[in-house]
Amino acid sequence: MFLAPEAGYQPRILVGAQKDSQAWSSRFNGGFYLKSRDGRCYGKIAVTVITGLVREGAVPVNLDGYINLASSRNLEIDPQKVTTIKYPR
């Protein structure tokens, strides 16, 4: 859970759904691990897209992530080093 994989990274991710699909949901929850191009930084990103809350043609997208800049795949969080950024609505 706190250890990023050694291999299997892909240069991009594509998420989609068919409009007539029975499994359609108004919320997408997903996530992925990431590795920098030079292979020295690892991270984990959680993504939430809420398509049921369309306002002026836009939908909310929430990102929650962690990056280890110390060349380690260990993504365990040190609570004393957590930084939170909140943008006004």
PDB file of N, CA, C and O in Angstrom:
ATOM      1  N   MET A   1       0.816  -1.194   0.000  1.00  0.00           N
ATOM      2  CA  MET A   1       0.000   0.000   0.000  1.00  0.00           C
ATOM      3  C   MET A   1       0.865   1.266   0.000  1.00  0.00           C
ATOM      4  O   MET A   1       0.503   2.260  -0.629  1.00  0.00           O
ATOM      5  N   PHE A   2       2.007   1.236   0.701  1.00  0.00           N
ATOM      6  CA  PHE A   2       2.870   2.409   0.754  1.00  0.00           C
ATOM      7  C   PHE A   2       4.096   2.277  -0.130  1.00  0.00           C
ATOM      8  O   PHE A   2       4.974   3.138  -0.098  1.00  0.00           O
ATOM      9  N   LEU A   3       4.171   1.217  -0.915  1.00  0.00           N
ATOM     10  CA  LEU A   3       5.342   1.002  -1.750  1.00  0.00           C
ATOM     11  C   LEU A   3       4.946   1.039  -3.225  1.00  0.00           C
ATOM     12  O   LEU A   3       4.185   0.196  -3.699  1.00  0.00           O
ATOM     13  N   ALA A   4       5.474   2.032  -3.940  1.00  0.00           N
ATOM     14  CA  ALA A   4       5.186   2.152  -5.369  1.00  0.00           C
ATOM     15  C   ALA A   4       5.821   0.974  -6.111  1.00  0.00           C
ATOM     16  O   ALA A   4       6.894   0.514  -5.721  1.00  0.00           O
ATOM     17  N   PRO A   5       5.182   0.482  -7.165  1.00  0.00           N
ATOM     18  CA  PRO A   5       5.740  -0.644  -7.918  1.00  0.00           C
ATOM     19  C   PRO A   5       7.051  -0.264  -8.609  1.00  0.00           C
ATOM     20  O   PRO A   5       7.295   0.904  -8.912  1.00  0.00           O
ATOM     21  N   GLU A   6       7.887  -1.275  -8.851  1.00  0.00           N
ATOM     22  CA  GLU A   6       9.168  -1.049  -9.532  1.00  0.00           C
ATOM     23  C   GLU A   6       8.973  -0.811 -11.024  1.00  0.00           C
ATOM     24  O   GLU A   6       9.687  -0.004 -11.620  1.00  0.00           O
ATOM     25  N   ALA A   7       8.016  -1.503 -11.631  1.00  0.00           N
ATOM     26  CA  ALA A   7       7.833  -1.445 -13.086  1.00  0.00           C
ATOM     27  C   ALA A   7       6.351  -1.403 -13.435  1.00  0.00           C
ATOM     28  O   ALA A   7       5.487  -1.470 -12.560  1.00  0.00           O
ATOM     29  N   GLY A   8       6.076  -1.291 -14.733  1.00  0.00           N
ATOM     30  CA  GLY A   8       4.705  -1.309 -15.224  1.00  0.00           C
ATOM     31  C   GLY A   8       4.127   0.073 -15.481  1.00  0.00           C
ATOM     32  O   GLY A   8       2.933   0.199 -15.756  1.00  0.00           O
ATOM     33  N   TYR A   9       4.939   1.100 -15.399  1.00  0.00           N
ATOM     34  CA  TYR A   9       4.452   2.466 -15.616  1.00  0.00           C
ATOM     35  C   TYR A   9       4.215   2.714 -17.097  1.00  0.00           C
ATOM     36  O   TYR A   9       4.958   2.219 -17.945  1.00  0.00           O
ATOM     37  N   GLN A  10       3.174   3.485 -17.402  1.00  0.00           N
ATOM     38  CA  GLN A  10       2.833   3.824 -18.779  1.00  0.00           C
ATOM     39  C   GLN A  10       2.840   5.333 -18.928  1.00  0.00           C
ATOM     40  O   GLN A  10       2.585   6.046 -17.956  1.00  0.00           O
ATOM     41  N   PRO A  11       3.127   5.843 -20.133  1.00  0.00           N
ATOM     42  CA  PRO A  11       3.272   7.293 -20.312  1.00  0.00           C
ATOM     43  C   PRO A  11       1.972   8.092 -20.211  1.00  0.00           C
ATOM     44  O   PRO A  11       2.013   9.314 -20.067  1.00  0.00           O
ATOM     45  N   ARG A  12       0.822   7.423 -20.284  1.00  0.00           N
ATOM     46  CA  ARG A  12      -0.454   8.158 -20.188  1.00  0.00           C
ATOM     47  C   ARG A  12      -1.550   7.213 -19.731  1.00  0.00           C
ATOM     48  O   ARG A  12      -1.411   5.991 -19.790  1.00  0.00           O
ATOM     49  N   ILE A  13      -2.641   7.808 -19.276  1.00  0.00           N
ATOM     50  CA  ILE A  13      -3.807   7.046 -18.851  1.00  0.00           C
ATOM     51  C   ILE A  13      -5.028   7.619 -19.556  1.00  0.00           C
ATOM     52  O   ILE A  13      -5.156   8.836 -19.693  1.00  0.00           O
ATOM     53  N   LEU A  14      -5.917   6.750 -20.000  1.00  0.00           N
ATOM     54  CA  LEU A  14      -7.139   7.167 -20.666  1.00  0.00           C
ATOM     55  C   LEU A  14      -8.309   6.520 -19.942  1.00  0.00           C
ATOM     56  O   LEU A  14      -8.345   5.303 -19.765  1.00  0.00           O
ATOM     57  N   VAL A  15      -9.256   7.334 -19.528  1.00  0.00           N
ATOM     58  CA  VAL A  15     -10.448   6.848 -18.840  1.00  0.00           C
ATOM     59  C   VAL A  15     -11.651   7.260 -19.663  1.00  0.00           C
ATOM     60  O   VAL A  15     -11.755   8.412 -20.085  1.00  0.00           O
ATOM     61  N   GLY A  16     -12.555   6.334 -19.891  1.00  0.00           N
ATOM     62  CA  GLY A  16     -13.734   6.655 -20.669  1.00  0.00           C
ATOM     63  C   GLY A  16     -14.901   5.759 -20.307  1.00  0.00           C
ATOM     64  O   GLY A  16     -14.733   4.743 -19.633  1.00  0.00           O
ATOM     65  N   ALA A  17     -16.072   6.139 -20.757  1.00  0.00           N
ATOM     66  CA  ALA A  17     -17.275   5.339 -20.531  1.00  0.00           C
ATOM     67  C   ALA A  17     -18.230   5.578 -21.698  1.00  0.00           C
ATOM     68  O   ALA A  17     -18.311   6.684 -22.231  1.00  0.00           O
ATOM     69  N   GLN A  18     -18.939   4.546 -22.080  1.00  0.00           N
ATOM     70  CA  GLN A  18     -19.932   4.667 -23.136  1.00  0.00           C
ATOM     71  C   GLN A  18     -21.228   5.244 -22.553  1.00  0.00           C
ATOM     72  O   GLN A  18     -21.640   4.846 -21.463  1.00  0.00           O
ATOM     73  N   LYS A  19     -21.862   6.159 -23.251  1.00  0.00           N
ATOM     74  CA  LYS A  19     -23.053   6.808 -22.707  1.00  0.00           C
ATOM     75  C   LYS A  19     -24.216   5.834 -22.511  1.00  0.00           C
ATOM     76  O   LYS A  19     -25.084   6.087 -21.676  1.00  0.00           O
ATOM     77  N   ASP A  20     -24.256   4.737 -23.254  1.00  0.00           N
ATOM     78  CA  ASP A  20     -25.350   3.774 -23.126  1.00  0.00           C
ATOM     79  C   ASP A  20     -24.995   2.593 -22.218  1.00  0.00           C
ATOM     80  O   ASP A  20     -25.757   1.629 -22.143  1.00  0.00           O
ATOM     81  N   SER A  21     -23.875   2.652 -21.542  1.00  0.00           N
ATOM     82  CA  SER A  21     -23.434   1.554 -20.690  1.00  0.00           C
ATOM     83  C   SER A  21     -24.333   1.393 -19.471  1.00  0.00           C
ATOM     84  O   SER A  21     -24.773   2.384 -18.887  1.00  0.00           O
ATOM     85  N   GLN A  22     -24.604   0.161 -19.088  1.00  0.00           N
ATOM     86  CA  GLN A  22     -25.406  -0.110 -17.897  1.00  0.00           C
ATOM     87  C   GLN A  22     -24.647   0.255 -16.623  1.00  0.00           C
ATOM     88  O   GLN A  22     -25.263   0.562 -15.602  1.00  0.00           O
ATOM     89  N   ALA A  23     -23.334   0.225 -16.674  1.00  0.00           N
ATOM     90  CA  ALA A  23     -22.522   0.467 -15.479  1.00  0.00           C
ATOM     91  C   ALA A  23     -22.201   1.953 -15.275  1.00  0.00           C
ATOM     92  O   ALA A  23     -21.283   2.280 -14.522  1.00  0.00           O
ATOM     93  N   TRP A  24     -22.929   2.845 -15.923  1.00  0.00           N
ATOM     94  CA  TRP A  24     -22.633   4.265 -15.844  1.00  0.00           C
ATOM     95  C   TRP A  24     -22.832   4.784 -14.425  1.00  0.00           C
ATOM     96  O   TRP A  24     -23.763   4.370 -13.734  1.00  0.00           O
ATOM     97  N   SER A  25     -21.972   5.678 -13.998  1.00  0.00           N
ATOM     98  CA  SER A  25     -22.045   6.275 -12.674  1.00  0.00           C
ATOM     99  C   SER A  25     -21.783   7.768 -12.800  1.00  0.00           C
ATOM    100  O   SER A  25     -21.110   8.197 -13.737  1.00  0.00           O
ATOM    101  N   SER A  26     -22.299   8.561 -11.881  1.00  0.00           N
ATOM    102  CA  SER A  26     -22.069  10.006 -11.916  1.00  0.00           C
ATOM    103  C   SER A  26     -20.771  10.382 -11.198  1.00  0.00           C
ATOM    104  O   SER A  26     -20.468  11.563 -11.028  1.00  0.00           O
ATOM    105  N   ARG A  27     -20.011   9.372 -10.782  1.00  0.00           N
ATOM    106  CA  ARG A  27     -18.756   9.617 -10.072  1.00  0.00           C
ATOM    107  C   ARG A  27     -17.697   8.626 -10.549  1.00  0.00           C
ATOM    108  O   ARG A  27     -17.961   7.429 -10.666  1.00  0.00           O
ATOM    109  N   PHE A  28     -16.504   9.134 -10.819  1.00  0.00           N
ATOM    110  CA  PHE A  28     -15.366   8.273 -11.138  1.00  0.00           C
ATOM    111  C   PHE A  28     -14.350   8.399 -10.014  1.00  0.00           C
ATOM    112  O   PHE A  28     -13.909   9.499  -9.678  1.00  0.00           O
ATOM    113  N   ASN A  29     -13.988   7.271  -9.441  1.00  0.00           N
ATOM    114  CA  ASN A  29     -12.921   7.213  -8.448  1.00  0.00           C
ATOM    115  C   ASN A  29     -11.825   6.321  -9.003  1.00  0.00           C
ATOM    116  O   ASN A  29     -12.071   5.161  -9.334  1.00  0.00           O
ATOM    117  N   GLY A  30     -10.656   6.841  -9.101  1.00  0.00           N
ATOM    118  CA  GLY A  30      -9.548   6.056  -9.617  1.00  0.00           C
ATOM    119  C   GLY A  30      -8.239   6.546  -9.029  1.00  0.00           C
ATOM    120  O   GLY A  30      -8.202   7.512  -8.267  1.00  0.00           O
ATOM    121  N   GLY A  31      -7.198   5.881  -9.387  1.00  0.00           N
ATOM    122  CA  GLY A  31      -5.904   6.295  -8.898  1.00  0.00           C
ATOM    123  C   GLY A  31      -4.797   5.566  -9.614  1.00  0.00           C
ATOM    124  O   GLY A  31      -5.027   4.561 -10.286  1.00  0.00           O
ATOM    125  N   PHE A  32      -3.611   6.072  -9.467  1.00  0.00           N
ATOM    126  CA  PHE A  32      -2.475   5.446 -10.121  1.00  0.00           C
ATOM    127  C   PHE A  32      -1.188   5.883  -9.442  1.00  0.00           C
ATOM    128  O   PHE A  32      -1.138   6.901  -8.751  1.00  0.00           O
ATOM    129  N   TYR A  33      -0.163   5.094  -9.654  1.00  0.00           N
ATOM    130  CA  TYR A  33       1.180   5.432  -9.194  1.00  0.00           C
ATOM    131  C   TYR A  33       1.886   6.175 -10.309  1.00  0.00           C
ATOM    132  O   TYR A  33       1.555   6.003 -11.482  1.00  0.00           O
ATOM    133  N   LEU A  34       2.851   6.995  -9.953  1.00  0.00           N
ATOM    134  CA  LEU A  34       3.613   7.698 -10.969  1.00  0.00           C
ATOM    135  C   LEU A  34       5.098   7.631 -10.644  1.00  0.00           C
ATOM    136  O   LEU A  34       5.502   7.451  -9.495  1.00  0.00           O
ATOM    137  N   LYS A  35       5.895   7.782 -11.696  1.00  0.00           N
ATOM    138  CA  LYS A  35       7.347   7.813 -11.567  1.00  0.00           C
ATOM    139  C   LYS A  35       7.851   8.917 -12.481  1.00  0.00           C
ATOM    140  O   LYS A  35       7.378   9.046 -13.610  1.00  0.00           O
ATOM    141  N   SER A  36       8.804   9.716 -12.012  1.00  0.00           N
ATOM    142  CA  SER A  36       9.335  10.804 -12.834  1.00  0.00           C
ATOM    143  C   SER A  36      10.094  10.241 -14.031  1.00  0.00           C
ATOM    144  O   SER A  36      10.489   9.075 -14.033  1.00  0.00           O
ATOM    145  N   ARG A  37      10.291  11.058 -15.026  1.00  0.00           N
ATOM    146  CA  ARG A  37      10.974  10.613 -16.244  1.00  0.00           C
ATOM    147  C   ARG A  37      12.384  10.105 -15.965  1.00  0.00           C
ATOM    148  O   ARG A  37      12.846   9.158 -16.601  1.00  0.00           O
ATOM    149  N   ASP A  38      13.065  10.738 -15.011  1.00  0.00           N
ATOM    150  CA  ASP A  38      14.423  10.293 -14.709  1.00  0.00           C
ATOM    151  C   ASP A  38      14.442   9.143 -13.699  1.00  0.00           C
ATOM    152  O   ASP A  38      15.513   8.646 -13.351  1.00  0.00           O
ATOM    153  N   GLY A  39      13.254   8.713 -13.222  1.00  0.00           N
ATOM    154  CA  GLY A  39      13.149   7.574 -12.332  1.00  0.00           C
ATOM    155  C   GLY A  39      13.553   7.832 -10.895  1.00  0.00           C
ATOM    156  O   GLY A  39      13.710   6.889 -10.119  1.00  0.00           O
ATOM    157  N   ARG A  40      13.725   9.100 -10.523  1.00  0.00           N
ATOM    158  CA  ARG A  40      14.173   9.403  -9.163  1.00  0.00           C
ATOM    159  C   ARG A  40      13.049   9.747  -8.202  1.00  0.00           C
ATOM    160  O   ARG A  40      13.279   9.765  -6.993  1.00  0.00           O
ATOM    161  N   CYS A  41      11.850  10.019  -8.681  1.00  0.00           N
ATOM    162  CA  CYS A  41      10.728  10.389  -7.814  1.00  0.00           C
ATOM    163  C   CYS A  41       9.555   9.460  -8.072  1.00  0.00           C
ATOM    164  O   CYS A  41       9.241   9.141  -9.219  1.00  0.00           O
ATOM    165  N   TYR A  42       8.911   9.030  -6.997  1.00  0.00           N
ATOM    166  CA  TYR A  42       7.733   8.173  -7.085  1.00  0.00           C
ATOM    167  C   TYR A  42       6.581   8.854  -6.372  1.00  0.00           C
ATOM    168  O   TYR A  42       6.786   9.657  -5.462  1.00  0.00           O
ATOM    169  N   GLY A  43       5.356   8.524  -6.796  1.00  0.00           N
ATOM    170  CA  GLY A  43       4.195   9.117  -6.158  1.00  0.00           C
ATOM    171  C   GLY A  43       2.943   8.301  -6.388  1.00  0.00           C
ATOM    172  O   GLY A  43       2.948   7.291  -7.093  1.00  0.00           O
ATOM    173  N   LYS A  44       1.873   8.766  -5.775  1.00  0.00           N
ATOM    174  CA  LYS A  44       0.571   8.126  -5.903  1.00  0.00           C
ATOM    175  C   LYS A  44      -0.476   9.226  -5.983  1.00  0.00           C
ATOM    176  O   LYS A  44      -0.465  10.164  -5.186  1.00  0.00           O
ATOM    177  N   ILE A  45      -1.379   9.106  -6.946  1.00  0.00           N
ATOM    178  CA  ILE A  45      -2.423  10.104  -7.164  1.00  0.00           C
ATOM    179  C   ILE A  45      -3.786   9.419  -7.105  1.00  0.00           C
ATOM    180  O   ILE A  45      -3.993   8.377  -7.727  1.00  0.00           O
ATOM    181  N   ALA A  46      -4.710  10.009  -6.356  1.00  0.00           N
ATOM    182  CA  ALA A  46      -6.105   9.567  -6.345  1.00  0.00           C
ATOM    183  C   ALA A  46      -6.922  10.634  -7.079  1.00  0.00           C
ATOM    184  O   ALA A  46      -6.736  11.829  -6.850  1.00  0.00           O
ATOM    185  N   VAL A  47      -7.817  10.202  -7.953  1.00  0.00           N
ATOM    186  CA  VAL A  47      -8.608  11.107  -8.786  1.00  0.00           C
ATOM    187  C   VAL A  47     -10.091  10.835  -8.561  1.00  0.00           C
ATOM    188  O   VAL A  47     -10.529   9.685  -8.580  1.00  0.00           O
ATOM    189  N   THR A  48     -10.865  11.906  -8.348  1.00  0.00           N
ATOM    190  CA  THR A  48     -12.320  11.805  -8.270  1.00  0.00           C
ATOM    191  C   THR A  48     -12.919  12.823  -9.228  1.00  0.00           C
ATOM    192  O   THR A  48     -12.598  14.010  -9.159  1.00  0.00           O
ATOM    193  N   VAL A  49     -13.789  12.361 -10.121  1.00  0.00           N
ATOM    194  CA  VAL A  49     -14.515  13.238 -11.046  1.00  0.00           C
ATOM    195  C   VAL A  49     -16.001  13.031 -10.773  1.00  0.00           C
ATOM    196  O   VAL A  49     -16.493  11.904 -10.810  1.00  0.00           O
ATOM    197  N   ILE A  50     -16.712  14.123 -10.497  1.00  0.00           N
ATOM    198  CA  ILE A  50     -18.132  14.033 -10.161  1.00  0.00           C
ATOM    199  C   ILE A  50     -18.936  14.643 -11.307  1.00  0.00           C
ATOM    200  O   ILE A  50     -19.139  15.856 -11.356  1.00  0.00           O
ATOM    201  N   THR A  51     -19.389  13.796 -12.223  1.00  0.00           N
ATOM    202  CA  THR A  51     -20.093  14.294 -13.402  1.00  0.00           C
ATOM    203  C   THR A  51     -21.536  14.681 -13.103  1.00  0.00           C
ATOM    204  O   THR A  51     -22.185  15.314 -13.937  1.00  0.00           O
ATOM    205  N   GLY A  52     -22.050  14.315 -11.933  1.00  0.00           N
ATOM    206  CA  GLY A  52     -23.422  14.670 -11.567  1.00  0.00           C
ATOM    207  C   GLY A  52     -23.554  16.094 -11.061  1.00  0.00           C
ATOM    208  O   GLY A  52     -24.665  16.528 -10.759  1.00  0.00           O
ATOM    209  N   LEU A  53     -22.463  16.832 -10.959  1.00  0.00           N
ATOM    210  CA  LEU A  53     -22.495  18.208 -10.461  1.00  0.00           C
ATOM    211  C   LEU A  53     -22.029  19.203 -11.519  1.00  0.00           C
ATOM    212  O   LEU A  53     -21.122  19.997 -11.268  1.00  0.00           O
ATOM    213  N   VAL A  54     -22.635  19.166 -12.683  1.00  0.00           N
ATOM    214  CA  VAL A  54     -22.240  20.060 -13.769  1.00  0.00           C
ATOM    215  C   VAL A  54     -22.722  21.471 -13.466  1.00  0.00           C
ATOM    216  O   VAL A  54     -23.906  21.700 -13.216  1.00  0.00           O
ATOM    217  N   ARG A  55     -21.779  22.418 -13.494  1.00  0.00           N
ATOM    218  CA  ARG A  55     -22.110  23.836 -13.302  1.00  0.00           C
ATOM    219  C   ARG A  55     -21.400  24.634 -14.381  1.00  0.00           C
ATOM    220  O   ARG A  55     -20.174  24.606 -14.489  1.00  0.00           O
ATOM    221  N   GLU A  56     -22.171  25.330 -15.162  1.00  0.00           N
ATOM    222  CA  GLU A  56     -21.635  26.155 -16.250  1.00  0.00           C
ATOM    223  C   GLU A  56     -20.702  25.352 -17.150  1.00  0.00           C
ATOM    224  O   GLU A  56     -19.670  25.861 -17.588  1.00  0.00           O
ATOM    225  N   GLY A  57     -21.062  24.096 -17.427  1.00  0.00           N
ATOM    226  CA  GLY A  57     -20.305  23.244 -18.325  1.00  0.00           C
ATOM    227  C   GLY A  57     -19.059  22.621 -17.718  1.00  0.00           C
ATOM    228  O   GLY A  57     -18.278  21.996 -18.436  1.00  0.00           O
ATOM    229  N   ALA A  58     -18.852  22.775 -16.413  1.00  0.00           N
ATOM    230  CA  ALA A  58     -17.663  22.226 -15.757  1.00  0.00           C
ATOM    231  C   ALA A  58     -18.079  21.234 -14.671  1.00  0.00           C
ATOM    232  O   ALA A  58     -19.169  21.335 -14.108  1.00  0.00           O
ATOM    233  N   VAL A  59     -17.207  20.287 -14.390  1.00  0.00           N
ATOM    234  CA  VAL A  59     -17.448  19.307 -13.322  1.00  0.00           C
ATOM    235  C   VAL A  59     -16.273  19.348 -12.349  1.00  0.00           C
ATOM    236  O   VAL A  59     -15.149  19.661 -12.743  1.00  0.00           O
ATOM    237  N   PRO A  60     -16.530  19.030 -11.069  1.00  0.00           N
ATOM    238  CA  PRO A  60     -15.437  19.013 -10.095  1.00  0.00           C
ATOM    239  C   PRO A  60     -14.479  17.843 -10.334  1.00  0.00           C
ATOM    240  O   PRO A  60     -14.905  16.724 -10.619  1.00  0.00           O
ATOM    241  N   VAL A  61     -13.196  18.118 -10.214  1.00  0.00           N
ATOM    242  CA  VAL A  61     -12.149  17.105 -10.283  1.00  0.00           C
ATOM    243  C   VAL A  61     -11.281  17.295  -9.040  1.00  0.00           C
ATOM    244  O   VAL A  61     -10.698  18.358  -8.830  1.00  0.00           O
ATOM    245  N   ASN A  62     -11.207  16.246  -8.222  1.00  0.00           N
ATOM    246  CA  ASN A  62     -10.393  16.300  -7.011  1.00  0.00           C
ATOM    247  C   ASN A  62      -9.162  15.423  -7.184  1.00  0.00           C
ATOM    248  O   ASN A  62      -9.260  14.276  -7.620  1.00  0.00           O
ATOM    249  N   LEU A  63      -8.010  15.971  -6.841  1.00  0.00           N
ATOM    250  CA  LEU A  63      -6.753  15.232  -6.893  1.00  0.00           C
ATOM    251  C   LEU A  63      -6.163  15.198  -5.483  1.00  0.00           C
ATOM    252  O   LEU A  63      -6.121  16.213  -4.787  1.00  0.00           O
ATOM    253  N   ASP A  64      -5.717  14.035  -5.085  1.00  0.00           N
ATOM    254  CA  ASP A  64      -5.062  13.872  -3.799  1.00  0.00           C
ATOM    255  C   ASP A  64      -3.831  13.030  -4.055  1.00  0.00           C
ATOM    256  O   ASP A  64      -3.938  11.912  -4.560  1.00  0.00           O
ATOM    257  N   GLY A  65      -2.670  13.546  -3.717  1.00  0.00           N
ATOM    258  CA  GLY A  65      -1.474  12.804  -4.085  1.00  0.00           C
ATOM    259  C   GLY A  65      -0.318  12.971  -3.131  1.00  0.00           C
ATOM    260  O   GLY A  65      -0.288  13.858  -2.278  1.00  0.00           O
ATOM    261  N   TYR A  66       0.635  12.072  -3.316  1.00  0.00           N
ATOM    262  CA  TYR A  66       1.838  12.052  -2.515  1.00  0.00           C
ATOM    263  C   TYR A  66       3.020  11.799  -3.440  1.00  0.00           C
ATOM    264  O   TYR A  66       2.943  10.967  -4.344  1.00  0.00           O
ATOM    265  N   ILE A  67       4.102  12.513  -3.211  1.00  0.00           N
ATOM    266  CA  ILE A  67       5.312  12.327  -4.007  1.00  0.00           C
ATOM    267  C   ILE A  67       6.498  12.223  -3.066  1.00  0.00           C
ATOM    268  O   ILE A  67       6.636  13.016  -2.135  1.00  0.00           O
ATOM    269  N   ASN A  68       7.354  11.240  -3.315  1.00  0.00           N
ATOM    270  CA  ASN A  68       8.592  11.090  -2.557  1.00  0.00           C
ATOM    271  C   ASN A  68       9.724  11.560  -3.447  1.00  0.00           C
ATOM    272  O   ASN A  68      10.009  10.939  -4.471  1.00  0.00           O
ATOM    273  N   LEU A  69      10.370  12.644  -3.071  1.00  0.00           N
ATOM    274  CA  LEU A  69      11.447  13.227  -3.867  1.00  0.00           C
ATOM    275  C   LEU A  69      12.812  12.654  -3.516  1.00  0.00           C
ATOM    276  O   LEU A  69      13.826  13.091  -4.059  1.00  0.00           O
ATOM    277  N   ALA A  70      12.845  11.669  -2.602  1.00  0.00           N
ATOM    278  CA  ALA A  70      14.117  11.138  -2.097  1.00  0.00           C
ATOM    279  C   ALA A  70      14.555   9.862  -2.809  1.00  0.00           C
ATOM    280  O   ALA A  70      15.291   9.065  -2.228  1.00  0.00           O
ATOM    281  N   SER A  71      14.126   9.649  -4.044  1.00  0.00           N
ATOM    282  CA  SER A  71      14.517   8.473  -4.831  1.00  0.00           C
ATOM    283  C   SER A  71      14.116   7.150  -4.186  1.00  0.00           C
ATOM    284  O   SER A  71      14.793   6.140  -4.377  1.00  0.00           O
ATOM    285  N   SER A  72      13.039   7.146  -3.436  1.00  0.00           N
ATOM    286  CA  SER A  72      12.561   5.939  -2.780  1.00  0.00           C
ATOM    287  C   SER A  72      11.133   5.650  -3.219  1.00  0.00           C
ATOM    288  O   SER A  72      10.344   6.567  -3.447  1.00  0.00           O
ATOM    289  N   ARG A  73      10.808   4.360  -3.335  1.00  0.00           N
ATOM    290  CA  ARG A  73       9.439   3.973  -3.674  1.00  0.00           C
ATOM    291  C   ARG A  73       8.530   3.981  -2.450  1.00  0.00           C
ATOM    292  O   ARG A  73       7.327   3.748  -2.574  1.00  0.00           O
ATOM    293  N   ASN A  74       9.085   4.243  -1.277  1.00  0.00           N
ATOM    294  CA  ASN A  74       8.302   4.297  -0.049  1.00  0.00           C
ATOM    295  C   ASN A  74       7.445   5.562  -0.053  1.00  0.00           C
ATOM    296  O   ASN A  74       7.972   6.673  -0.107  1.00  0.00           O
ATOM    297  N   LEU A  75       6.117   5.391   0.005  1.00  0.00           N
ATOM    298  CA  LEU A  75       5.197   6.526  -0.031  1.00  0.00           C
ATOM    299  C   LEU A  75       4.485   6.739   1.300  1.00  0.00           C
ATOM    300  O   LEU A  75       3.465   7.425   1.361  1.00  0.00           O
ATOM    301  N   GLU A  76       5.025   6.151   2.364  1.00  0.00           N
ATOM    302  CA  GLU A  76       4.431   6.348   3.687  1.00  0.00           C
ATOM    303  C   GLU A  76       4.559   7.817   4.070  1.00  0.00           C
ATOM    304  O   GLU A  76       5.599   8.436   3.843  1.00  0.00           O
ATOM    305  N   ILE A  77       3.508   8.367   4.647  1.00  0.00           N
ATOM    306  CA  ILE A  77       3.441   9.804   4.898  1.00  0.00           C
ATOM    307  C   ILE A  77       3.973  10.139   6.287  1.00  0.00           C
ATOM    308  O   ILE A  77       3.654   9.475   7.273  1.00  0.00           O
ATOM    309  N   ASP A  78       4.792  11.186   6.336  1.00  0.00           N
ATOM    310  CA  ASP A  78       5.211  11.763   7.608  1.00  0.00           C
ATOM    311  C   ASP A  78       4.243  12.911   7.878  1.00  0.00           C
ATOM    312  O   ASP A  78       4.317  13.934   7.196  1.00  0.00           O
ATOM    313  N   PRO A  79       3.336  12.777   8.853  1.00  0.00           N
ATOM    314  CA  PRO A  79       2.318  13.806   9.102  1.00  0.00           C
ATOM    315  C   PRO A  79       2.888  15.191   9.357  1.00  0.00           C
ATOM    316  O   PRO A  79       2.199  16.184   9.125  1.00  0.00           O
ATOM    317  N   GLN A  80       4.109  15.285   9.822  1.00  0.00           N
ATOM    318  CA  GLN A  80       4.708  16.588  10.098  1.00  0.00           C
ATOM    319  C   GLN A  80       5.148  17.315   8.834  1.00  0.00           C
ATOM    320  O   GLN A  80       5.476  18.501   8.878  1.00  0.00           O
ATOM    321  N   LYS A  81       5.157  16.606   7.708  1.00  0.00           N
ATOM    322  CA  LYS A  81       5.592  17.227   6.454  1.00  0.00           C
ATOM    323  C   LYS A  81       4.461  17.375   5.443  1.00  0.00           C
ATOM    324  O   LYS A  81       4.723  17.617   4.265  1.00  0.00           O
ATOM    325  N   VAL A  82       3.220  17.235   5.874  1.00  0.00           N
ATOM    326  CA  VAL A  82       2.073  17.331   4.976  1.00  0.00           C
ATOM    327  C   VAL A  82       1.733  18.793   4.715  1.00  0.00           C
ATOM    328  O   VAL A  82       1.648  19.598   5.642  1.00  0.00           O
ATOM    329  N   THR A  83       1.543  19.120   3.454  1.00  0.00           N
ATOM    330  CA  THR A  83       1.136  20.458   3.045  1.00  0.00           C
ATOM    331  C   THR A  83      -0.205  20.349   2.337  1.00  0.00           C
ATOM    332  O   THR A  83      -0.378  19.503   1.460  1.00  0.00           O
ATOM    333  N   THR A  84      -1.142  21.186   2.706  1.00  0.00           N
ATOM    334  CA  THR A  84      -2.469  21.162   2.097  1.00  0.00           C
ATOM    335  C   THR A  84      -2.708  22.480   1.371  1.00  0.00           C
ATOM    336  O   THR A  84      -2.465  23.559   1.910  1.00  0.00           O
ATOM    337  N   ILE A  85      -3.185  22.367   0.145  1.00  0.00           N
ATOM    338  CA  ILE A  85      -3.518  23.545  -0.649  1.00  0.00           C
ATOM    339  C   ILE A  85      -5.006  23.506  -0.925  1.00  0.00           C
ATOM    340  O   ILE A  85      -5.510  22.513  -1.449  1.00  0.00           O
ATOM    341  N   LYS A  86      -5.711  24.556  -0.585  1.00  0.00           N
ATOM    342  CA  LYS A  86      -7.148  24.651  -0.883  1.00  0.00           C
ATOM    343  C   LYS A  86      -7.379  25.925  -1.676  1.00  0.00           C
ATOM    344  O   LYS A  86      -6.953  27.011  -1.283  1.00  0.00           O
ATOM    345  N   TYR A  87      -8.051  25.769  -2.783  1.00  0.00           N
ATOM    346  CA  TYR A  87      -8.356  26.909  -3.622  1.00  0.00           C
ATOM    347  C   TYR A  87      -9.770  27.383  -3.306  1.00  0.00           C
ATOM    348  O   TYR A  87     -10.654  26.566  -3.049  1.00  0.00           O
ATOM    349  N   PRO A  88      -9.988  28.695  -3.324  1.00  0.00           N
ATOM    350  CA  PRO A  88     -11.355  29.193  -3.071  1.00  0.00           C
ATOM    351  C   PRO A  88     -12.294  28.785  -4.185  1.00  0.00           C
ATOM    352  O   PRO A  88     -11.876  28.626  -5.332  1.00  0.00           O
ATOM    353  N   ARG A  89     -13.535  28.618  -3.860  1.00  0.00           N
ATOM    354  CA  ARG A  89     -14.535  28.238  -4.870  1.00  0.00           C
ATOM    355  C   ARG A  89     -15.113  29.436  -5.529  1.00  0.00           C
ATOM    356  O   ARG A  89     -15.969  29.307  -6.404  1.00  0.00           O
TER     357      ARG A  89
END
